[in-house]
Amino acid sequence: MKIDEVAGVGIIDKYNTTVDVKPGETERQAAKLFPMNKGGKPQPLHANAAKNSTPNKLFNLGLAENISHTAQALKDKEKKLGLKPGDPGWFKLWFDLPLLREGKNKSESYLLQLERDYDADMLVLHVKDNRTGARTEVRGKLGYETNGYDPTDRLHIILDEIGKAANISELMNGEVVSINPNHPEGEKAKAVARQLTKEDITTIDLQQLETFADKLFGKVGIDVEFTRHFLDRVNDIRNQKPITMSELTRLFKQEYKRWGKPIAQMGPGQEAVMKDLQTDINLPFALRWDEKNQELDLIAKTIMRKKGFRTPNQEFPVESKVEEENPVGYIGRKLNFAFQADRYIKAAEYLHKILKRKHKETDGNLRHDLGYYTQMLSQQVKNMNGRELEDVYLTLFGRQLFENFADGKVKGKSRPGRVKRAGASCDGSVTELRRKAKNSSGEKAKMYHWCANMKAGRKK
């Protein structure tokens, strides 16, 4: 059988017509669907379609092969190998063009963006793998292009390795740039980005996260540390979806903004859980007194992504999707309340009724501060903002049920007279108490620090 016999009936003439198919039938049927030009062929759908679809233009845009060269080369190869149309070798030769290889036409590429984190006073490099969608971030010191350059800083090393394969000047200006794969250092830069966007979090990543968290929590006298088990658990398959560095940095940033002072006021020997309500990440931690450095250590014991995680310890919930409330967000929140004031008042009254009962049942020892309860309730009610609900509650009922949280004292969590027995006193300003702690040691220094934390977070 010849290839022409397989292709169809060919041109319709008087010798191969039927009752319903006569010469010129193809043109007549096409005219019903498309307007015809003078040559009897369908006109282009767009006036510039033909002009913008020339083989050379498509080749320059990377949307097609250069047919004039590729086709001739394949024909020469076909003749040399003695291949015939329809043979397995013929199909392999003609259908192995890059754009015809299924799943291989999405090339490896990366996007980079550099920004400054003013809270931690650090530079942050965001890296995204366009092929897999994986994201990561690297933090480091300021001053890469000035006198602050540090050849031992991880971020500065990475920027050096990326080199000229990306537009460093635009990157330093905060613009999104890509790695040029055709640059002599393109493969080296892609290898660096490929290593950064892999899923597992490494020891170096945790060291970087610890530096970032220390800068934040150091403002309230806390030093952050991670256990070996934390590193094992952060990469555990039980998390289902891998926990990323971006999620961890957002968690610590939001925890400090919302709960930095209350966490410091808990004092040594206490345990609690950082909880991200948006990503379902739970981070149990313990507070220990560091006798050598005379500071409070926050030890991150483990971590897990688990919805509905329960613990007998105090929880500090945040929502990472709302990193900062800009002016537009503030106005939107106020407008939402203005149109639904009755709903917020009813919700606050309902919450107060429940909290009064719990306050009585626990002998005045509520496990969480007001922010926790308003956030949890707003999660269950459509279109309700937890922060606005908290404001409404305070306006209506004040903090009468949360006096122990207002001054940092939690019933059942400390021994009465501990400060006095240690020979310390909470009299004086925060600065004076810090100075006394520095000049003391042991339990006495610990209690001076505790008193300073109480005064620093006490609501007037």
Buried (B, 14 or more C-beta within 10 A) or exposed (E): EEEEEEEEEEEBEEEEEEEEEEBEEEEEEBEEEEEEEEEEEEBBEEEEEEEEEEBEEBBEEEEBBEBEEBEEEBEEEBEEEEBEEEEEEBEEBBEEEEEEEEEEEEEEBBBBBBEEBEBBEBBBBBBBBEEEEBBBBBBBBBEBEEEEEBEEBBBBBBBEBBBEBBBBEBBBEEEEBBBBBEBEBBEBBBEBBBEBBEEEBEEEBBEBBBBBBBBBBEBBBBBBBBBEEBBEBBEBEEBEEBBBBBBBBBBBBBBBEBBBBBBBBBBBEBBBBBBBBBBBBBBBBBBBBEEEEBBBBBBBBBBBBEEEBEEEEBBBBBBBEEEEEEEEEEEEBEEBBEEBEEBBBEBBEEBBEEBEEBBEEEEEEBEBBBBBBBBBBBEEBEEBBBBBBBBBBBEEBEBEBBEBBBEBEBEEEBEEEBBEEBEBEBEBEBEEBBBBBEEBEEBBBBBBBBBBBBBBBEEE
